[in-house]
Amino acid sequence: MRLAIQGAGRTLAVGLAMSLGVSLGVAATATEARAWEFRVCADADSLPFSNSAGEGYDNAIAELLADELGAELSYVWLPNTRGAIRQQYVQAGHCDVLMGVLEGQRGFLTSHAYYRTGYVFLYPEGADFELGSLDDAVLKELRIGVPGGARKLIPPSVALVKRGVVDNLIHFDDRRTNGERYIPAVQAVAEGSVDAAIVWGPFAGQYAGEVGGVVVTPVRPEIDLPFIPMVASLTIGFRPGDEALRDDVNAALAGSWDAIEAVLEAHGVPQLALPRPVSTLGSGG
């Protein structure tokens, strides 16, 4: 009896749809489109970017994009590793996208950049010095904390070594340790074991927003000669050849741009100007 009733109801619905000129197929397709899964590869414990509790700014941006795409957001948590293994997760189809991929990074198809940031000076408010340039003479007199280690120099470290700032550079691991909330170079500023640090902007912004009492100022020049960039644009990475999803995400970035910028501002991410993306979907171009 139940099957007979359901069948009769479907027949009635079809009849009504035909009489109203409505396509049930279109309605079903729209429902399916809202129910598809937007699978994001992310780090489960990597604030300020992401964590399994959804507290990072990439978590918040992924939610905005999923809403704009009409999709259900899900995560594939990455192992505590970097480089090629992260690419393999996307390329093997374990997830659809990876947030925070450098613009033009090899092995990925990339979206429009959704933010641009760079290295910054981080030091206590009330310090008897000011920093803004790699050429500031006072850098030779201060204890400068830098992440990356002595054998894995970050771009500002390379630029300072070129300027003879060597013996007073203090190298730290570039990952959080022992359950600390901040990377070691930032923690060193908090503890006073260095006078200043040069770190990637979002790490400094996280600390400044949560603790305060520090100066955060961009490292200048943005590109040190011959070509050592202190800034980068961050995108969303896709499997090579997945242009359809890339175009949909670019349209979602355009549609949620103001909300994305608000998320980045709320998380204290130092931002450099980026052009607003323009969606080309439906333009016929």
C-alpha positions as CSV (number, residue, x, y, z in Angstrom):
1,M,0.0,0.0,0.0
2,R,2.8,2.4,0.8
3,L,4.4,1.9,-2.6
4,A,1.1,2.4,-4.3
5,I,0.6,5.7,-2.5
6,Q,4.1,7.0,-3.2
7,G,3.7,6.0,-6.8
8,A,0.4,7.8,-7.1
9,G,1.9,10.9,-5.4
10,R,4.8,11.0,-7.8
11,T,2.4,10.7,-10.7
12,L,0.4,13.6,-9.3
13,A,3.5,15.6,-8.9
14,V,4.6,14.9,-12.5
15,G,1.2,16.0,-13.7
16,L,1.3,19.2,-11.7
17,A,4.8,20.0,-12.9
18,M,3.8,19.5,-16.5
19,S,0.7,21.6,-16.1
20,L,2.8,24.4,-14.5
21,G,5.6,24.1,-17.0
22,V,8.1,23.1,-14.3
23,S,10.9,20.6,-14.9
24,L,11.3,18.1,-12.0
25,G,14.7,17.3,-13.5
26,V,15.9,20.9,-13.0
27,A,14.6,20.9,-9.4
28,A,16.4,17.6,-8.7
29,T,19.6,18.9,-10.2
30,A,19.5,22.0,-8.1
31,T,19.0,19.9,-4.9
32,E,21.9,17.6,-5.9
33,A,24.1,20.7,-6.5
34,R,23.5,22.0,-3.0
35,A,24.3,18.6,-1.5
36,W,27.7,17.9,-3.2
37,E,30.7,17.6,-0.9
38,F,33.5,20.2,-1.0
39,R,36.4,18.3,0.4
40,V,39.2,20.4,1.8
41,C,42.7,19.1,2.7
42,A,43.9,21.0,5.8
43,D,46.1,20.7,8.8
44,A,44.4,19.6,12.0
45,D,46.6,21.6,14.3
46,S,48.1,24.6,12.5
47,L,46.8,27.8,13.8
48,P,46.3,30.5,12.7
49,F,45.6,28.7,9.4
50,S,43.4,25.8,10.4
51,N,42.7,23.2,13.1
52,S,40.2,20.4,13.7
53,A,38.0,22.7,15.8
54,G,37.6,25.1,12.9
55,E,39.3,28.1,14.6
56,G,41.6,29.1,11.8
57,Y,41.0,31.7,9.1
58,D,41.3,29.1,6.3
59,N,38.6,27.1,8.1
60,A,36.3,30.2,8.1
61,I,37.1,31.0,4.4
62,A,36.5,27.4,3.4
63,E,33.0,27.7,5.0
64,L,32.3,30.9,3.1
65,L,33.3,29.2,-0.2
66,A,31.2,26.1,0.5
67,D,28.2,28.3,1.2
68,E,28.8,30.3,-1.9
69,L,29.2,27.0,-3.9
70,G,26.1,25.5,-2.4
71,A,28.1,22.6,-1.1
72,E,28.6,20.6,2.1
73,L,32.1,21.3,3.6
74,S,34.2,18.4,4.8
75,Y,37.8,18.0,5.7
76,V,40.6,15.5,5.0
77,W,43.2,16.1,7.8
78,L,46.7,16.0,6.5
79,P,49.6,14.2,8.2
80,N,52.2,16.5,9.9
81,T,54.2,16.9,6.8
82,R,54.9,19.3,4.0
83,G,55.8,19.5,0.3
84,A,55.1,16.7,-2.2
85,I,53.0,14.6,0.2
86,R,50.4,17.4,0.5
87,Q,50.2,17.7,-3.3
88,Q,49.7,13.9,-3.5
89,Y,46.7,14.1,-1.3
90,V,45.0,16.5,-3.8
91,Q,46.3,14.8,-6.9
92,A,45.2,11.3,-5.8
93,G,41.7,12.6,-5.2
94,H,41.6,12.3,-1.4
95,C,40.3,15.8,-1.4
96,D,39.3,18.5,-3.9
97,V,41.4,21.5,-2.8
98,L,44.2,22.6,-0.5
99,M,44.1,26.1,1.0
100,G,47.0,28.4,1.2
101,V,49.0,27.3,-1.9
102,L,51.6,29.7,-3.2
103,E,50.5,31.4,-6.4
104,G,51.8,29.4,-9.4
105,Q,53.2,26.6,-7.2
106,R,54.3,23.6,-9.3
107,G,52.1,20.5,-9.1
108,F,48.8,22.5,-8.6
109,L,46.3,24.3,-10.7
110,T,45.6,27.4,-8.6
111,S,42.8,29.8,-8.0
112,H,42.8,33.6,-8.0
113,A,44.8,34.7,-4.9
114,Y,42.6,35.3,-1.9
115,Y,45.2,37.1,0.1
116,R,48.7,38.5,-0.1
117,T,50.9,38.9,2.9
118,G,54.6,38.8,3.8
119,Y,57.3,38.8,6.4
120,V,57.0,41.3,9.2
121,F,59.1,42.6,12.1
122,L,57.6,41.8,15.5
123,Y,58.8,43.5,18.6
124,P,57.5,44.9,21.9
125,E,55.7,48.2,22.1
126,G,57.8,50.7,24.0
127,A,61.0,49.3,22.6
128,D,63.8,51.9,22.3
129,F,64.2,51.2,18.6
130,E,62.0,51.1,15.5
131,L,62.2,48.7,12.6
132,G,60.8,48.9,9.1
133,S,63.6,48.0,6.7
134,L,66.3,45.3,6.3
135,D,68.7,48.2,6.0
136,D,68.0,49.6,9.5
137,A,71.5,49.8,11.1
138,V,70.1,48.9,14.5
139,L,69.5,45.3,13.3
140,K,73.2,44.7,13.8
141,E,72.8,45.5,17.5
142,L,69.7,43.5,18.3
143,R,69.0,39.8,19.1
144,I,66.9,38.9,16.1
145,G,64.8,35.7,16.2
146,V,64.1,34.0,12.8
147,P,62.3,30.7,12.0
148,G,63.6,28.1,9.7
149,G,66.9,27.0,11.3
150,A,70.5,27.9,10.4
151,R,70.4,25.5,7.5
152,K,67.0,26.5,6.2
153,L,67.2,30.2,5.9
154,I,64.0,32.2,5.2
155,P,64.3,35.0,2.7
156,P,64.8,37.8,5.3
157,S,67.6,35.8,6.9
158,V,69.3,35.5,3.6
159,A,68.9,39.2,3.0
160,L,70.3,40.0,6.5
161,V,73.3,37.7,6.0
162,K,74.1,39.6,2.8
163,R,74.1,42.8,4.9
164,G,76.5,41.3,7.5
165,V,73.8,40.6,10.1
166,V,75.0,37.1,11.1
167,D,76.2,36.6,14.7
168,N,73.1,38.2,16.3
169,L,70.6,36.1,14.3
170,I,69.0,33.5,16.6
171,H,67.5,30.6,14.7
172,F,64.4,28.8,15.8
173,D,62.4,25.9,14.5
174,D,59.6,27.0,12.2
175,R,56.9,24.8,13.9
176,R,55.2,25.0,17.2
177,T,56.7,22.8,19.9
178,N,55.6,21.3,23.2
179,G,52.0,22.3,22.9
180,E,52.8,26.0,22.6
181,R,50.2,28.2,20.8
182,Y,52.8,30.2,18.9
183,I,55.9,29.3,16.8
184,P,59.2,29.5,18.8
185,A,60.4,32.9,17.3
186,V,57.1,34.5,18.3
187,Q,57.3,32.9,21.8
188,A,60.8,34.2,22.1
189,V,59.5,37.8,21.7
190,A,56.9,37.1,24.3
191,E,59.5,35.8,26.7
192,G,62.0,38.5,26.0
193,S,64.8,36.1,24.9
194,V,65.1,38.1,21.7
195,D,64.7,41.8,21.0
196,A,62.7,41.3,17.8
197,A,61.7,38.6,15.4
198,I,61.1,38.4,11.7
199,V,58.2,36.0,11.0
200,W,55.5,35.3,8.4
201,G,52.8,37.8,8.8
202,P,49.9,35.6,9.9
203,F,52.0,34.2,12.9
204,A,52.6,37.8,14.1
205,G,49.0,38.8,13.5
206,Q,47.8,35.9,15.6
207,Y,50.0,36.8,18.5
208,A,49.2,40.5,18.3
209,G,45.5,39.9,18.1
210,E,45.4,37.5,21.1
211,V,48.0,39.0,23.4
212,G,48.8,42.5,22.1
213,G,51.6,44.8,23.3
214,V,53.7,44.3,20.2
215,V,54.5,46.2,17.0
216,V,53.9,44.4,13.7
217,T,55.3,46.1,10.6
218,P,56.1,44.8,7.1
219,V,59.6,44.0,6.1
220,R,61.0,46.3,3.4
221,P,61.9,46.1,0.6
222,E,59.2,43.7,-0.6
223,I,61.7,42.3,-3.0
224,D,65.4,42.3,-2.1
225,L,67.8,42.4,-5.0
226,P,68.6,40.4,-7.1
227,F,65.3,38.6,-6.4
228,I,64.5,37.6,-2.8
229,P,60.8,38.2,-2.3
230,M,59.5,39.0,1.2
231,V,55.8,38.7,0.1
232,A,53.7,36.1,-1.5
233,S,50.1,35.6,-2.8
234,L,48.2,32.7,-1.5
235,T,45.7,30.7,-3.5
236,I,43.6,27.5,-3.4
237,G,45.2,24.5,-5.1
238,F,43.5,21.9,-7.3
239,R,44.4,18.9,-9.3
240,P,45.9,19.8,-12.6
241,G,43.2,19.7,-15.2
242,D,40.3,20.4,-12.8
243,E,39.5,23.7,-14.5
244,A,35.8,23.4,-13.9
245,L,36.1,23.3,-10.1
246,R,38.8,26.1,-10.3
247,D,36.4,28.3,-12.2
248,D,33.6,27.6,-9.8
249,V,35.8,28.4,-6.8
250,N,37.0,31.6,-8.5
251,A,33.4,32.6,-8.9
252,A,32.8,31.8,-5.2
253,L,35.8,33.9,-4.3
254,A,34.4,36.8,-6.2
255,G,31.0,36.4,-4.6
256,S,32.3,36.3,-1.0
257,W,35.3,38.6,-1.3
258,D,34.2,41.2,1.2
259,A,33.4,38.4,3.8
260,I,36.8,36.8,3.1
261,E,38.6,40.1,3.7
262,A,36.7,40.6,6.9
263,V,37.8,37.1,8.1
264,L,41.4,37.9,7.4
265,E,41.2,41.3,9.2
266,A,39.5,39.6,12.2
267,H,42.4,37.2,12.4
268,G,45.0,40.0,12.2
269,V,46.5,38.8,9.0
270,P,48.8,41.6,7.6
271,Q,47.5,42.1,4.1
272,L,48.9,43.7,0.9
273,A,46.7,45.0,-1.8
274,L,45.1,42.4,-4.2
275,P,42.8,43.1,-7.1
276,R,39.2,42.0,-6.5
277,P,38.5,38.8,-8.5
278,V,35.8,39.0,-11.2
279,S,33.7,36.0,-12.0
280,T,33.6,35.0,-15.7
281,L,31.0,32.2,-15.2
282,G,28.0,32.8,-17.4
283,S,29.7,35.6,-19.3
284,G,30.2,33.6,-22.5
285,G,33.9,34.5,-22.5
